[in-house]
Amino acid sequence: MVKIRLQRQGAKKAPFYHIVVADSRKVIEKIGTYNPMTDPATIVVDKEKVEAWVKNGAKMTDSVKALIEKTK
């Protein structure tokens, strides 16, 4: 099953996330970033790619769904 999820990057106690389309553990495409360490948090998402992947059957995790709703 293809999911749109967060992939953690960054150092210990300094998280940085890539928003990726992944099948199990294999990353298919990077479609955005999320940096919770800035004030306010920085969210960059390619909404056209998200819509295209959702139309093709990809499921968003709850955390990604919440982040994308914040950008609207």
C-alpha atoms as an extended CHARMM CRD file, in Angstrom:
* protein
*
        72  EXT
         1         1  MET       CA              0.0000000000        0.0000000000        0.0000000000  PROA      1               0.0000000000
         2         2  VAL       CA              1.3170000000        3.4270000000       -0.9600000000  PROA      2               0.0000000000
         3         3  LYS       CA              1.2730000000        6.0350000000        1.8100000000  PROA      3               0.0000000000
         4         4  ILE       CA              2.0820000000        9.7130000000        2.0930000000  PROA      4               0.0000000000
         5         5  ARG       CA              4.0040000000        9.9700000000        5.3610000000  PROA      5               0.0000000000
         6         6  LEU       CA              6.7380000000       11.7920000000        7.2600000000  PROA      6               0.0000000000
         7         7  GLN       CA             10.3570000000       10.6300000000        7.0890000000  PROA      7               0.0000000000
         8         8  ARG       CA             12.4510000000       11.8790000000       10.0060000000  PROA      8               0.0000000000
         9         9  GLN       CA             15.8030000000       13.4900000000        9.3000000000  PROA      9               0.0000000000
        10        10  GLY       CA             18.0720000000       15.7430000000       11.3450000000  PROA      10              0.0000000000
        11        11  ALA       CA             20.0880000000       15.3390000000       14.4960000000  PROA      11              0.0000000000
        12        12  LYS       CA             19.0480000000       14.2050000000       17.9380000000  PROA      12              0.0000000000
        13        13  LYS       CA             16.6550000000       16.7670000000       19.4760000000  PROA      13              0.0000000000
        14        14  ALA       CA             16.6330000000       18.7180000000       16.1910000000  PROA      14              0.0000000000
        15        15  PRO       CA             14.0710000000       16.9640000000       13.9800000000  PROA      15              0.0000000000
        16        16  PHE       CA             13.4570000000       17.7810000000       10.3360000000  PROA      16              0.0000000000
        17        17  TYR       CA             10.9700000000       15.8390000000        8.2310000000  PROA      17              0.0000000000
        18        18  HSD       CA             10.5630000000       15.0590000000        4.5460000000  PROA      18              0.0000000000
        19        19  ILE       CA              7.0110000000       14.4570000000        3.3520000000  PROA      19              0.0000000000
        20        20  VAL       CA              7.3550000000       11.4100000000        1.1140000000  PROA      20              0.0000000000
        21        21  VAL       CA              5.3120000000        8.9600000000       -0.9100000000  PROA      21              0.0000000000
        22        22  ALA       CA              6.4090000000        5.5050000000        0.2030000000  PROA      22              0.0000000000
        23        23  ASP       CA              5.5450000000        1.8750000000       -0.4120000000  PROA      23              0.0000000000
        24        24  SER       CA              6.2770000000       -0.0050000000        2.8120000000  PROA      24              0.0000000000
        25        25  ARG       CA              9.8940000000        1.1430000000        3.4550000000  PROA      25              0.0000000000
        26        26  LYS       CA             10.8630000000        2.2300000000       -0.0630000000  PROA      26              0.0000000000
        27        27  VAL       CA             10.5590000000        5.9580000000       -0.7720000000  PROA      27              0.0000000000
        28        28  ILE       CA              9.0350000000        6.6250000000       -4.1920000000  PROA      28              0.0000000000
        29        29  GLU       CA              9.0040000000       10.4440000000       -4.2790000000  PROA      29              0.0000000000
        30        30  LYS       CA              9.7300000000       13.4040000000       -1.9840000000  PROA      30              0.0000000000
        31        31  ILE       CA              6.8720000000       15.9160000000       -2.1500000000  PROA      31              0.0000000000
        32        32  GLY       CA              7.6300000000       18.3530000000        0.6590000000  PROA      32              0.0000000000
        33        33  THR       CA              9.3530000000       19.2620000000        3.9250000000  PROA      33              0.0000000000
        34        34  TYR       CA              8.3350000000       20.0850000000        7.4970000000  PROA      34              0.0000000000
        35        35  ASN       CA             10.5980000000       21.8500000000       10.0000000000  PROA      35              0.0000000000
        36        36  PRO       CA              9.0580000000       22.0490000000       13.4960000000  PROA      36              0.0000000000
        37        37  MET       CA             12.1410000000       23.7800000000       14.9510000000  PROA      37              0.0000000000
        38        38  THR       CA             11.4040000000       27.1830000000       13.3870000000  PROA      38              0.0000000000
        39        39  ASP       CA              8.9070000000       29.5950000000       14.9050000000  PROA      39              0.0000000000
        40        40  PRO       CA              6.3490000000       29.2510000000       13.3590000000  PROA      40              0.0000000000
        41        41  ALA       CA              6.9450000000       25.7790000000       11.9320000000  PROA      41              0.0000000000
        42        42  THR       CA              7.8900000000       25.7190000000        8.2440000000  PROA      42              0.0000000000
        43        43  ILE       CA              5.7770000000       23.5250000000        5.9610000000  PROA      43              0.0000000000
        44        44  VAL       CA              6.5180000000       23.2800000000        2.2240000000  PROA      44              0.0000000000
        45        45  VAL       CA              4.2880000000       20.9560000000        0.1810000000  PROA      45              0.0000000000
        46        46  ASP       CA              3.7630000000       20.4470000000       -3.5520000000  PROA      46              0.0000000000
        47        47  LYS       CA             -0.0490000000       20.2950000000       -3.4270000000  PROA      47              0.0000000000
        48        48  GLU       CA             -0.3880000000       19.2670000000       -7.0850000000  PROA      48              0.0000000000
        49        49  LYS       CA              1.7230000000       16.1510000000       -6.4740000000  PROA      49              0.0000000000
        50        50  VAL       CA             -0.2570000000       15.3510000000       -3.3000000000  PROA      50              0.0000000000
        51        51  GLU       CA             -3.5470000000       15.5470000000       -5.2100000000  PROA      51              0.0000000000
        52        52  ALA       CA             -2.1530000000       13.3950000000       -8.0180000000  PROA      52              0.0000000000
        53        53  TRP       CA             -0.9510000000       10.6820000000       -5.5990000000  PROA      53              0.0000000000
        54        54  VAL       CA             -4.2500000000       10.6850000000       -3.6770000000  PROA      54              0.0000000000
        55        55  LYS       CA             -6.1470000000       10.2680000000       -6.9780000000  PROA      55              0.0000000000
        56        56  ASN       CA             -3.8850000000        7.2840000000       -7.7370000000  PROA      56              0.0000000000
        57        57  GLY       CA             -4.8140000000        5.6440000000       -4.4200000000  PROA      57              0.0000000000
        58        58  ALA       CA             -2.1740000000        6.8130000000       -1.9220000000  PROA      58              0.0000000000
        59        59  LYS       CA             -3.3490000000        7.1190000000        1.6910000000  PROA      59              0.0000000000
        60        60  MET       CA             -2.2020000000       10.0110000000        3.9000000000  PROA      60              0.0000000000
        61        61  THR       CA             -1.2070000000        9.4090000000        7.4970000000  PROA      61              0.0000000000
        62        62  ASP       CA             -3.0300000000       11.4530000000       10.1340000000  PROA      62              0.0000000000
        63        63  SER       CA              0.0160000000       13.6400000000       10.8240000000  PROA      63              0.0000000000
        64        64  VAL       CA              0.5020000000       14.5070000000        7.1450000000  PROA      64              0.0000000000
        65        65  LYS       CA             -3.2140000000       15.2020000000        6.7410000000  PROA      65              0.0000000000
        66        66  ALA       CA             -3.0520000000       17.6600000000        9.6530000000  PROA      66              0.0000000000
        67        67  LEU       CA              0.0250000000       19.3980000000        8.2160000000  PROA      67              0.0000000000
        68        68  ILE       CA             -1.5450000000       19.8080000000        4.7810000000  PROA      68              0.0000000000
        69        69  GLU       CA             -4.7060000000       21.2500000000        6.3440000000  PROA      69              0.0000000000
        70        70  LYS       CA             -2.5430000000       23.8500000000        8.1310000000  PROA      70              0.0000000000
        71        71  THR       CA             -1.1050000000       25.0330000000        4.8090000000  PROA      71              0.0000000000
        72        72  LYS       CA             -4.5510000000       25.7730000000        3.3240000000  PROA      72              0.0000000000
